[in-house]
Amino acid sequence: MPRRPGPLTTATAGLLVALVIAAPFALGGTRWAVQVALAGVALVCTLLLGVGRRRDGLVFPWPLWVPWGLVAVGLLQLTPLPMGLVATLSPTAAELWGRLADPPTWACLSLDPPATWIAVAHQAAFAAVLTVAMQVGSTRRPWVVNALMLGGLLVALSGALHFALQAPHIFWLFPAQDHTTMAGFFGPFVNNNTLAGYLCLTGHIALGVVAGEKSDGRARFALAAALLSLLGALASGSRGGQAAVAGGAGIFLALAYARGGHRGDPQRQRARKIASGAFGFLMVGLVGAVLFMPDWVAFDPTHPDSDGKLAAWPGALDHVRAFWATGSGRGSFEFVHPLFQSVEGRGTVTHPENIILQLASEWGVPLAALTLAAAVATWWLTLRAPRRATEPGQWGLVAGLAAASLQQLFDFGFEAAGLSLPIAAALGIALAQARPKGPGNRRRPAYAWALVAVSLALLGTLAVRAPWALAHHADHDARAVRTTEAWRPQAQAATERHPADALIALNAAARAAQTGAPLNETLGWLNRALGLAPRDPRPHLLTARALAGAGRLGQAATEYRLAAEKAPWRWLPLAKEIAARLKTPGQLYRALPRRENALRPIANTLLAGGHADRARALAARRLVDQPTDVVAHTVLGRACLALHDVPCVQTQADWLSTRRHPQPAWRLRGGLARAQGDRGLARQAVEHLSSEAADEQALFAAAELTHWLGDLPRTRALYDRLWRRVGTRPSSARVVLARRARTEDALGTAESAVRAWAALQAHAPSARAAAGLAAAQARLAATQVRPQARPSGTTPASAPPQAEPAPAPADAGVGQP
């Protein structure tokens, strides 16, 4: 007969409870050092468990062997192998190792050993928590379930507190890695998708306790945890989390009706009512989110690849194909994927937002398929358990595990220990409750001693290798290359540790350019970065700057064009840089990306800088290749206007009119009217440019003409129309607000001027806006204190009519773009 739980077993259960509660609050367990520390605590748990059960023994069913086997696979990926064997198992990995300046004769299958070491620690923590949770015994299982519910309750409360007090950071102290400030409903997790997955798990576990608990105190505690956790999952804003929480409630409802009538007692009827109510409530919440949440509204099911989550999948599939046999190394996706990235993003895709693609790319297709099959079989085992299938607590565990796992098909979360370790604990409890009793499940002392040996070995290995992995993580090495004085040996060593990381080469190229290194050295690093991240615009941009600095402007123009084509969102600042560095029309034209409307920003920059001759030559060069380009004809007309070439302006305006482009034609005619002082033509242009079909450029031109004509009320009305169109775009909104404020100054409406300048200062603070606001406030104060010498009700005939103060543009300065 097994002994009663001893002190060590009780201590193990207590430590597990502390670990399950603490993991989410350690910033979601996303930081590398936190994952290693949690792994150490989890392995101490298994060590204590093995020592405490050295006489009674442990039960080790097959689901426990899977996570421990994956730890061994991770260690195998870190084992140096002859390069010939690496080439046989993973040709792409061998090729990337071979690109080093000094190719090694022995290499790992993992292309980022430090990241894989940390991932092995994380995997060991998962296996340890699963093992301990399954062995804690029936008297200690409620501890773990209560810990999961308490963790969900506290995380949801922290999210509500952050939201209510508008906290800018996690706990007001820790900013997220990719955000200067955070907003909305967020808790200790850096990512709202991971937050939603955790609350899905804990909410359904608590729902199962509510449906089956007879103790009023525990039932009330579980009800509070269920309500706050499930509502928090909806409030997180995670689309995958919102769908998963409703799907988990559907599974819970199905289990209640499929298994809840076996005993026919009132408690099962109560459980069915709770399941039905929860499912209905969460479905209403999901429908509301789909109808009103911006991310759901923007999703186009006819073009799913336009969604940010799904857009990364084609590149992830290429990643899988390249490493289909053995993977690129667990934890290495972020540092290897730029080689295959299909998203024209403004950074690196760190996760493919799909657990299947993640595992297949890092472990290889065969191992990923076996792992997923084992996960599904384990979940089915908990579902088919003969002893606990009719207990609502088991339904909650099964539904929570299913919901959190299904969410990983469209989100990432298992990479955070704050989610993976609670899932391991919940799975261990579900497996323990589902385990049938019999001779095949008796405890074996040998398993306890084996667990002690494995725990000691892993603790020793982590103690030796984890500090090295943390000190030489790819992020740390890339930062060191950017900041260390002796950057050359640092870059060389970092490249040998991370043979697929493009950021290290990119930082080395930047340092080479900063320190005045030979051009060939800079270009060598840039070529390496481009080879490892072919869709990244930064290598092209740095190459263009290096070539331009060396006077090789023709080659620089080509690199500028490639950078602009890969980063279209950066074309406006790039256009200013190109106009400043490249001089001849041929160079400017070579730098022009092959994209519609690409000519306008660089032409605007040239015209604003007084280089109308260069703008004219560039537009003429464009018309040689594309004679019907409307933008080129418009730019040519504007350049001719700046050069006072009236026949040229008239020719371009007539061409635009005959091709049914009246607005750019009238913009040219309006500019010509101002240049010639033709007020009649100017009024005619205003009528055409301020029509209902006018675009933003036409309205801007109309406002400038009316201001020139002295029709300031109409100018104000035109800027109000413009505000309603461009109020969400920072640069355009700033221009509109500034011109609107100057118009109010010209009108002499002091109160409206104060509001307009205040709106500009709130929207885009600057010294000019502050000075304008101060001057307007001074004028308003002067009008308010002016003495009233006339009797009430009398107005001198010579007094000018008072203009009605017009309000500032609607919502001016309220919403930040």
Secondary structure, DSSP 8 states (H G I E B T S, - for coil): ------HHHHHHHHHHHHHHHHHHHTGGG-SHHHHHHHHHHHHHHHHHHHHHTTTT-B---HHHHHHHHHHHHHHHHTS-EEHHHHHHH-HHHHHHHHTSSS--SEE-S-S-HHHHHHHHHHHHHHHHHHHHHHHS-TTTHHHHHHHHHHHHHHHHHHHHHHHHTT-SSBTTTB--TT-SS--SS--S-SSHHHHHHHHHHHHHHHHHHHHH---HHHHHHHHHHHHHHHHHHHHT--HHHHHHHHHHHHHHHHHHHHHTTSS--HHHHHHHHHHHHHHHHHHHHHHHHHHH-HHHHH--TTSGGGSTTTTTHHHHHHHHHHTTTT-S-TT-HHHHGGGT-----SS-----S-HHHHHHHHH-HHHHHHHHHHHHHHHHHHHT-TTTTT-HHHHHHHHHHHHHHHHTTTS--TTSHHHHHHHHHHHHHHHHHH---SGGG--BHHHHHHHHHHHHHHHHHHHHHHHHHHHT-HHHHHHHHHH-SSHHHHHHHHHHH-TT-HHHHHHHHHHHHHTT--HHHHHHHHHHHHHH-TT-SHHHHHHHHHHHHTT-HHHHHHHHHHHHHH-GGGHHHHHHHHHHH--SHHHHHHTS-SSTT-HHHHHHHHHHTT-HHHHHHHHHHHHHH-TT-HHHHHHHHHHHHHTT-HHHHHHHHHHHHHTT-HHHHHHHHHHHHHHHT-HHHHHHHHHHHTSTT--HHHHHHHHHHHHHHT-HHHHHHHHHHHHHHHTTSHHHHHHHHHHHHHHHHHHT-HHHHHHHHHHHHHHS--HHHHHHHHHHHHHHHHHHH----S-TT---TTS---------STTTTTS--
